[in-house]
Amino acid sequence: MGQYTYKCPSCQSVREIERTMDEWRKEFRCRECGEVMRHQISVPTILIDGSDPSFPTAAGKWTRDRMRRMAKEKKTMAEHGTYK
């Protein structure tokens, strides 16, 4: 399911309707005047702010990668006496 925006060419009313991917092309009539509404291309509303643990921020990923790299370098230094 997704939100699709439709606009009436006659009265200019706009509605967002939840439909499946297969349904978005089906006709939808305006509640105000009965005219067939047209599908509008709109910006998707996606929020990725890093507060969700399943969607870490880029800074968090960079920090974890850096910590792994530092641990690997420390281990290499202990084994060989130098970085390789």
C-alpha positions in Angstrom: 0.0 0.0 0.0 1.1 3.5 -0.7 -0.2 7.1 -0.5 -1.0 8.6 -3.9 -1.9 12.2 -4.6 -4.8 13.0 -7.0 -5.9 16.4 -8.3 -9.1 17.3 -9.9 -8.6 19.2 -13.2 -12.0 21.0 -12.8 -12.2 22.2 -9.2 -8.5 21.8 -8.3 -9.3 19.8 -5.1 -6.4 17.5 -4.0 -6.7 14.2 -2.2 -4.2 11.6 -0.9 -5.5 8.1 -1.3 -4.0 4.9 0.0 -3.9 2.3 -2.7 -1.8 -0.7 -3.8 0.7 -0.5 -6.6 -1.8 -2.1 -9.0 -4.6 0.2 -8.1 -3.0 3.6 -8.6 -3.9 3.7 -12.3 -7.6 3.1 -11.7 -10.0 6.0 -12.1 -10.9 8.0 -9.1 -13.7 10.5 -9.2 -13.7 13.9 -7.3 -16.0 14.1 -4.3 -16.7 17.8 -5.1 -17.7 17.7 -8.8 -17.5 14.1 -10.0 -14.7 14.7 -12.5 -12.0 12.0 -13.0 -9.0 13.0 -10.9 -5.5 12.9 -12.2 -2.6 11.2 -10.5 0.0 13.7 -9.4 3.7 12.9 -9.0 4.7 14.0 -5.5 7.7 13.8 -3.2 7.8 10.7 -1.1 7.6 11.3 2.6 10.4 9.3 4.1 12.1 10.1 7.4 15.5 8.8 8.1 16.9 10.5 11.1 19.0 7.9 12.8 16.8 7.5 15.9 15.7 4.1 14.7 18.2 1.4 15.6 17.5 -0.5 12.3 18.6 2.7 10.4 21.8 3.9 12.0 23.2 7.3 11.0 26.3 7.6 8.8 28.2 9.0 11.7 27.4 6.0 13.8 28.5 3.6 11.1 31.7 5.6 10.6 32.4 5.4 14.4 31.9 1.6 14.5 34.0 1.0 11.4 36.8 3.2 12.9 36.7 1.3 16.2 37.0 -2.0 14.3 39.9 -0.7 12.2 41.7 0.6 15.3 41.3 -2.7 17.1 42.7 -4.5 14.0 45.7 -2.1 13.9 46.3 -2.5 17.6 46.4 -6.3 17.2 48.7 -6.1 14.2 51.0 -3.7 16.2 51.1 -6.2 19.1 51.9 -9.2 16.9 54.4 -7.6 14.5 55.6 -4.4 16.2 54.4 -2.3 13.3 51.3 -1.5 11.2 50.8 -3.6 8.1 
